Structures are given as C-alpha cells and as structure tokens.
Amino acid sequence: MINIDFSWAIALYICLFLNFILAVWLFNKKQSDKDLSLDPRFIWFCSICTHTYINTKEDIISICPRCGSYNKK
C-alpha cells in the first residue's frame, strides 16, 4: 500500500482533473476550427455603402442591413 499525505492526494487529484479539462478543451478547439467554412455564394457586397454582409437565403436580390439598398448577385 502506498502511503500519501492528504494534501498531496488533493493536489494530485486537482492536477489530474485540470489536465483532463485542458485536454478536452484542446480537442474541442481543434474540432471547431475544422468546422468553420463559409460558402462564397452567401457573401454579399453592397454597391452603395460597400458593406460586406452574409445572407444565407438563396435569393437573387438581397437587402443591405446597413443602408437598406437592394443588391443583386
């Protein structure tokens, strides 16, 4: 049987728990970086105010959220 002081046991438990949380966070961060992609057909450029915005609707004409003008793809 291994004799260990109570304070060392708590410190070891906390270190193992924090390492586990760090590993899970790093794994999820790498997965979320892979999922980021944007289809170029959803990126719109306003011809009046030159604002770039995203519209996920598949419309031919879109309304600029900044100035309210109609834009055609």
Chimera marker file (.cmm) of the C-alpha trace (Angstrom):
<marker_set name="trace">
<marker id="1" x="0.000" y="0.000" z="0.000" r="1" g="1" b="0" radius="0.5"/>
<marker id="2" x="1.252" y="3.456" z="-0.870" r="1" g="1" b="0" radius="0.5"/>
<marker id="3" x="1.263" y="5.998" z="1.948" r="1" g="1" b="0" radius="0.5"/>
<marker id="4" x="0.449" y="9.507" z="0.771" r="1" g="1" b="0" radius="0.5"/>
<marker id="5" x="-0.278" y="12.655" z="2.710" r="1" g="1" b="0" radius="0.5"/>
<marker id="6" x="-3.805" y="14.067" z="2.387" r="1" g="1" b="0" radius="0.5"/>
<marker id="7" x="-2.607" y="17.410" z="0.953" r="1" g="1" b="0" radius="0.5"/>
<marker id="8" x="-0.541" y="15.604" z="-1.715" r="1" g="1" b="0" radius="0.5"/>
<marker id="9" x="-3.566" y="13.485" z="-2.629" r="1" g="1" b="0" radius="0.5"/>
<marker id="10" x="-5.728" y="16.598" z="-3.081" r="1" g="1" b="0" radius="0.5"/>
<marker id="11" x="-3.004" y="18.324" z="-5.127" r="1" g="1" b="0" radius="0.5"/>
<marker id="12" x="-2.604" y="15.249" z="-7.352" r="1" g="1" b="0" radius="0.5"/>
<marker id="13" x="-6.361" y="14.985" z="-7.839" r="1" g="1" b="0" radius="0.5"/>
<marker id="14" x="-6.636" y="18.675" z="-8.806" r="1" g="1" b="0" radius="0.5"/>
<marker id="15" x="-3.711" y="18.422" z="-11.247" r="1" g="1" b="0" radius="0.5"/>
<marker id="16" x="-5.184" y="15.352" z="-12.939" r="1" g="1" b="0" radius="0.5"/>
<marker id="17" x="-8.604" y="16.994" z="-13.166" r="1" g="1" b="0" radius="0.5"/>
<marker id="18" x="-7.172" y="20.212" z="-14.657" r="1" g="1" b="0" radius="0.5"/>
<marker id="19" x="-5.116" y="18.236" z="-17.185" r="1" g="1" b="0" radius="0.5"/>
<marker id="20" x="-8.242" y="16.350" z="-18.234" r="1" g="1" b="0" radius="0.5"/>
<marker id="21" x="-10.179" y="19.617" z="-18.678" r="1" g="1" b="0" radius="0.5"/>
<marker id="22" x="-7.295" y="21.087" z="-20.706" r="1" g="1" b="0" radius="0.5"/>
<marker id="23" x="-7.145" y="18.022" z="-22.983" r="1" g="1" b="0" radius="0.5"/>
<marker id="24" x="-10.901" y="18.121" z="-23.617" r="1" g="1" b="0" radius="0.5"/>
<marker id="25" x="-10.756" y="21.863" z="-24.351" r="1" g="1" b="0" radius="0.5"/>
<marker id="26" x="-7.868" y="21.470" z="-26.815" r="1" g="1" b="0" radius="0.5"/>
<marker id="27" x="-9.590" y="18.587" z="-28.594" r="1" g="1" b="0" radius="0.5"/>
<marker id="28" x="-12.833" y="20.570" z="-28.960" r="1" g="1" b="0" radius="0.5"/>
<marker id="29" x="-10.947" y="23.653" z="-30.158" r="1" g="1" b="0" radius="0.5"/>
<marker id="30" x="-9.308" y="21.673" z="-32.962" r="1" g="1" b="0" radius="0.5"/>
<marker id="31" x="-12.667" y="20.185" z="-33.963" r="1" g="1" b="0" radius="0.5"/>
<marker id="32" x="-14.360" y="23.601" z="-34.063" r="1" g="1" b="0" radius="0.5"/>
<marker id="33" x="-11.569" y="25.039" z="-36.241" r="1" g="1" b="0" radius="0.5"/>
<marker id="34" x="-12.246" y="22.349" z="-38.851" r="1" g="1" b="0" radius="0.5"/>
<marker id="35" x="-15.979" y="23.085" z="-38.960" r="1" g="1" b="0" radius="0.5"/>
<marker id="36" x="-15.603" y="26.733" z="-39.919" r="1" g="1" b="0" radius="0.5"/>
<marker id="37" x="-16.332" y="27.226" z="-43.589" r="1" g="1" b="0" radius="0.5"/>
<marker id="38" x="-18.381" y="29.785" z="-45.465" r="1" g="1" b="0" radius="0.5"/>
<marker id="39" x="-19.861" y="29.292" z="-48.884" r="1" g="1" b="0" radius="0.5"/>
<marker id="40" x="-18.950" y="32.219" z="-51.178" r="1" g="1" b="0" radius="0.5"/>
<marker id="41" x="-22.498" y="32.421" z="-52.506" r="1" g="1" b="0" radius="0.5"/>
<marker id="42" x="-23.694" y="33.715" z="-49.108" r="1" g="1" b="0" radius="0.5"/>
<marker id="43" x="-21.243" y="36.658" z="-49.044" r="1" g="1" b="0" radius="0.5"/>
<marker id="44" x="-22.818" y="39.847" z="-50.380" r="1" g="1" b="0" radius="0.5"/>
<marker id="45" x="-21.240" y="43.222" z="-51.168" r="1" g="1" b="0" radius="0.5"/>
<marker id="46" x="-23.382" y="46.368" z="-51.086" r="1" g="1" b="0" radius="0.5"/>
<marker id="47" x="-22.860" y="48.521" z="-54.165" r="1" g="1" b="0" radius="0.5"/>
<marker id="48" x="-23.944" y="51.709" z="-52.351" r="1" g="1" b="0" radius="0.5"/>
<marker id="49" x="-22.190" y="51.675" z="-48.961" r="1" g="1" b="0" radius="0.5"/>
<marker id="50" x="-19.564" y="48.959" z="-49.781" r="1" g="1" b="0" radius="0.5"/>
<marker id="51" x="-20.618" y="46.952" z="-46.723" r="1" g="1" b="0" radius="0.5"/>
<marker id="52" x="-19.829" y="43.224" z="-46.773" r="1" g="1" b="0" radius="0.5"/>
<marker id="53" x="-22.503" y="41.064" z="-45.168" r="1" g="1" b="0" radius="0.5"/>
<marker id="54" x="-23.744" y="37.476" z="-45.035" r="1" g="1" b="0" radius="0.5"/>
<marker id="55" x="-27.191" y="36.446" z="-46.248" r="1" g="1" b="0" radius="0.5"/>
<marker id="56" x="-27.871" y="32.723" z="-46.008" r="1" g="1" b="0" radius="0.5"/>
<marker id="57" x="-31.079" y="32.896" z="-48.036" r="1" g="1" b="0" radius="0.5"/>
<marker id="58" x="-30.675" y="31.805" z="-51.623" r="1" g="1" b="0" radius="0.5"/>
<marker id="59" x="-32.264" y="34.922" z="-53.122" r="1" g="1" b="0" radius="0.5"/>
<marker id="60" x="-31.299" y="36.738" z="-56.285" r="1" g="1" b="0" radius="0.5"/>
<marker id="61" x="-31.770" y="40.138" z="-54.622" r="1" g="1" b="0" radius="0.5"/>
<marker id="62" x="-30.729" y="40.968" z="-51.065" r="1" g="1" b="0" radius="0.5"/>
<marker id="63" x="-31.252" y="43.988" z="-48.826" r="1" g="1" b="0" radius="0.5"/>
<marker id="64" x="-28.179" y="45.561" z="-47.217" r="1" g="1" b="0" radius="0.5"/>
<marker id="65" x="-28.526" y="45.609" z="-43.405" r="1" g="1" b="0" radius="0.5"/>
<marker id="66" x="-26.585" y="48.876" z="-43.127" r="1" g="1" b="0" radius="0.5"/>
<marker id="67" x="-28.159" y="51.176" z="-45.713" r="1" g="1" b="0" radius="0.5"/>
<marker id="68" x="-31.246" y="49.235" z="-46.823" r="1" g="1" b="0" radius="0.5"/>
<marker id="69" x="-30.432" y="49.267" z="-50.525" r="1" g="1" b="0" radius="0.5"/>
<marker id="70" x="-31.202" y="46.324" z="-52.793" r="1" g="1" b="0" radius="0.5"/>
<marker id="71" x="-28.260" y="44.355" z="-54.160" r="1" g="1" b="0" radius="0.5"/>
<marker id="72" x="-28.136" y="41.867" z="-56.986" r="1" g="1" b="0" radius="0.5"/>
<marker id="73" x="-25.654" y="38.994" z="-57.133" r="1" g="1" b="0" radius="0.5"/>
<link id1="1" id2="2" r="1" g="1" b="0" radius="0.2"/>
<link id1="2" id2="3" r="1" g="1" b="0" radius="0.2"/>
<link id1="3" id2="4" r="1" g="1" b="0" radius="0.2"/>
<link id1="4" id2="5" r="1" g="1" b="0" radius="0.2"/>
<link id1="5" id2="6" r="1" g="1" b="0" radius="0.2"/>
<link id1="6" id2="7" r="1" g="1" b="0" radius="0.2"/>
<link id1="7" id2="8" r="1" g="1" b="0" radius="0.2"/>
<link id1="8" id2="9" r="1" g="1" b="0" radius="0.2"/>
<link id1="9" id2="10" r="1" g="1" b="0" radius="0.2"/>
<link id1="10" id2="11" r="1" g="1" b="0" radius="0.2"/>
<link id1="11" id2="12" r="1" g="1" b="0" radius="0.2"/>
<link id1="12" id2="13" r="1" g="1" b="0" radius="0.2"/>
<link id1="13" id2="14" r="1" g="1" b="0" radius="0.2"/>
<link id1="14" id2="15" r="1" g="1" b="0" radius="0.2"/>
<link id1="15" id2="16" r="1" g="1" b="0" radius="0.2"/>
<link id1="16" id2="17" r="1" g="1" b="0" radius="0.2"/>
<link id1="17" id2="18" r="1" g="1" b="0" radius="0.2"/>
<link id1="18" id2="19" r="1" g="1" b="0" radius="0.2"/>
<link id1="19" id2="20" r="1" g="1" b="0" radius="0.2"/>
<link id1="20" id2="21" r="1" g="1" b="0" radius="0.2"/>
<link id1="21" id2="22" r="1" g="1" b="0" radius="0.2"/>
<link id1="22" id2="23" r="1" g="1" b="0" radius="0.2"/>
<link id1="23" id2="24" r="1" g="1" b="0" radius="0.2"/>
<link id1="24" id2="25" r="1" g="1" b="0" radius="0.2"/>
<link id1="25" id2="26" r="1" g="1" b="0" radius="0.2"/>
<link id1="26" id2="27" r="1" g="1" b="0" radius="0.2"/>
<link id1="27" id2="28" r="1" g="1" b="0" radius="0.2"/>
<link id1="28" id2="29" r="1" g="1" b="0" radius="0.2"/>
<link id1="29" id2="30" r="1" g="1" b="0" radius="0.2"/>
<link id1="30" id2="31" r="1" g="1" b="0" radius="0.2"/>
<link id1="31" id2="32" r="1" g="1" b="0" radius="0.2"/>
<link id1="32" id2="33" r="1" g="1" b="0" radius="0.2"/>
<link id1="33" id2="34" r="1" g="1" b="0" radius="0.2"/>
<link id1="34" id2="35" r="1" g="1" b="0" radius="0.2"/>
<link id1="35" id2="36" r="1" g="1" b="0" radius="0.2"/>
<link id1="36" id2="37" r="1" g="1" b="0" radius="0.2"/>
<link id1="37" id2="38" r="1" g="1" b="0" radius="0.2"/>
<link id1="38" id2="39" r="1" g="1" b="0" radius="0.2"/>
<link id1="39" id2="40" r="1" g="1" b="0" radius="0.2"/>
<link id1="40" id2="41" r="1" g="1" b="0" radius="0.2"/>
<link id1="41" id2="42" r="1" g="1" b="0" radius="0.2"/>
<link id1="42" id2="43" r="1" g="1" b="0" radius="0.2"/>
<link id1="43" id2="44" r="1" g="1" b="0" radius="0.2"/>
<link id1="44" id2="45" r="1" g="1" b="0" radius="0.2"/>
<link id1="45" id2="46" r="1" g="1" b="0" radius="0.2"/>
<link id1="46" id2="47" r="1" g="1" b="0" radius="0.2"/>
<link id1="47" id2="48" r="1" g="1" b="0" radius="0.2"/>
<link id1="48" id2="49" r="1" g="1" b="0" radius="0.2"/>
<link id1="49" id2="50" r="1" g="1" b="0" radius="0.2"/>
<link id1="50" id2="51" r="1" g="1" b="0" radius="0.2"/>
<link id1="51" id2="52" r="1" g="1" b="0" radius="0.2"/>
<link id1="52" id2="53" r="1" g="1" b="0" radius="0.2"/>
<link id1="53" id2="54" r="1" g="1" b="0" radius="0.2"/>
<link id1="54" id2="55" r="1" g="1" b="0" radius="0.2"/>
<link id1="55" id2="56" r="1" g="1" b="0" radius="0.2"/>
<link id1="56" id2="57" r="1" g="1" b="0" radius="0.2"/>
<link id1="57" id2="58" r="1" g="1" b="0" radius="0.2"/>
<link id1="58" id2="59" r="1" g="1" b="0" radius="0.2"/>
<link id1="59" id2="60" r="1" g="1" b="0" radius="0.2"/>
<link id1="60" id2="61" r="1" g="1" b="0" radius="0.2"/>
<link id1="61" id2="62" r="1" g="1" b="0" radius="0.2"/>
<link id1="62" id2="63" r="1" g="1" b="0" radius="0.2"/>
<link id1="63" id2="64" r="1" g="1" b="0" radius="0.2"/>
<link id1="64" id2="65" r="1" g="1" b="0" radius="0.2"/>
<link id1="65" id2="66" r="1" g="1" b="0" radius="0.2"/>
<link id1="66" id2="67" r="1" g="1" b="0" radius="0.2"/>
<link id1="67" id2="68" r="1" g="1" b="0" radius="0.2"/>
<link id1="68" id2="69" r="1" g="1" b="0" radius="0.2"/>
<link id1="69" id2="70" r="1" g="1" b="0" radius="0.2"/>
<link id1="70" id2="71" r="1" g="1" b="0" radius="0.2"/>
<link id1="71" id2="72" r="1" g="1" b="0" radius="0.2"/>
<link id1="72" id2="73" r="1" g="1" b="0" radius="0.2"/>
</marker_set>
